[in-house]
């Protein structure tokens, strides 16, 4: 689980020890990202939420990653996903707080 989160941080460019550009920087037109069942947990979702390289993303699948409310709250507070129209977050423990944070967010105008 920690290994998967570190790998995701390297892909997204949020790892503090990283000197090279993030791998996802090489895919500026990426529209769909599936990070399902790799146990990224809250730290991994926070890494996703802080990545400025995913602005063209229209579909994100973070299902079955042991994500709790704080992880979805971090994503809800991110302005880096203006084109997101589909979010799959099933089989996580998001709870009412995570749902409320996302419902109150104004950063996802295309999300249905």
C-alpha positions in Angstrom: 0.0 0.0 0.0 2.8 2.5 0.8 4.6 1.3 -2.3 1.6 2.0 -4.5 1.1 5.4 -3.0 4.8 6.3 -3.6 4.5 5.1 -7.2 1.5 7.2 -7.7 3.3 10.2 -6.2 6.1 9.7 -8.6 3.7 9.5 -11.5 2.0 12.6 -10.4 5.1 14.6 -9.5 4.4 15.0 -5.8 7.2 12.9 -4.4 9.5 15.3 -2.6 12.7 13.4 -3.5 11.9 13.5 -7.3 14.2 15.5 -9.5 12.7 14.4 -12.9 9.4 15.7 -14.3 6.4 13.5 -13.4 5.5 10.7 -15.8 2.0 12.0 -16.3 3.4 15.2 -17.6 4.2 13.2 -20.7 0.5 12.7 -21.3 -1.1 16.1 -21.4 -4.1 14.9 -23.3 -4.9 12.1 -20.8 -8.7 11.9 -20.4 -9.2 8.7 -18.4 -7.3 7.4 -15.4 -8.0 4.1 -13.6 -6.2 3.6 -10.3 -8.6 0.9 -9.0 -7.7 -1.7 -6.3 -4.2 -0.6 -5.6 -4.9 0.7 -2.0 -3.8 4.3 -2.6 -5.8 5.3 0.4 -6.0 9.0 1.5 -2.4 9.8 0.7 -2.7 8.6 -2.8 -5.9 10.5 -3.4 -4.3 13.6 -2.0 -1.4 13.1 -4.5 -4.0 12.9 -7.3 -5.8 16.0 -6.0 -2.6 18.1 -6.0 -1.5 17.1 -9.5 -1.8 20.0 -12.0 -1.2 17.5 -14.9 -4.7 16.1 -15.0 -6.7 19.1 -16.2 -8.0 17.2 -19.3 -9.1 14.2 -17.3 -12.8 13.5 -17.8 -13.0 10.1 -16.1 -11.4 9.0 -12.9 -11.8 5.6 -11.3 -10.4 5.3 -7.7 -12.6 2.4 -6.7 -11.6 -0.1 -4.0 -8.6 1.9 -2.6 -9.5 2.1 1.1 -10.3 5.8 0.7 -12.0 7.6 3.5 -13.8 10.9 3.7 -10.6 12.9 4.0 -9.4 11.6 0.7 -12.6 12.6 -1.1 -12.5 16.0 0.7 -9.0 16.6 -0.7 -10.2 15.8 -4.2 -13.3 18.0 -3.7 -11.0 20.9 -2.8 -8.9 20.5 -5.9 -9.3 22.9 -8.9 -7.2 20.7 -11.2 -10.1 18.7 -12.6 -12.4 21.1 -14.5 -13.2 18.6 -17.2 -14.1 15.6 -14.9 -17.5 14.3 -15.9 -17.3 10.8 -14.4 -15.9 9.7 -10.9 -16.0 6.1 -9.8 -15.3 5.7 -6.1 -17.2 2.6 -5.2 -16.0 0.1 -2.5 -14.4 2.8 -0.3 -15.4 4.2 3.1 -16.2 7.7 2.0 -19.2 8.3 4.3 -21.5 11.3 4.4 -18.7 13.8 5.1 -16.9 12.9 1.9 -20.2 13.0 -0.2 -21.1 16.4 1.3 -17.7 17.9 0.6 -17.9 16.8 -3.0 -21.5 18.0 -3.4 -20.6 21.4 -2.1 -17.5 21.8 -4.3 -17.7 24.2 -7.2 -14.7 22.8 -9.0 -16.5 20.1 -10.9 -19.0 21.8 -13.3 -19.2 18.8 -15.7 -19.6 16.1 -13.1 -22.9 14.3 -13.5 
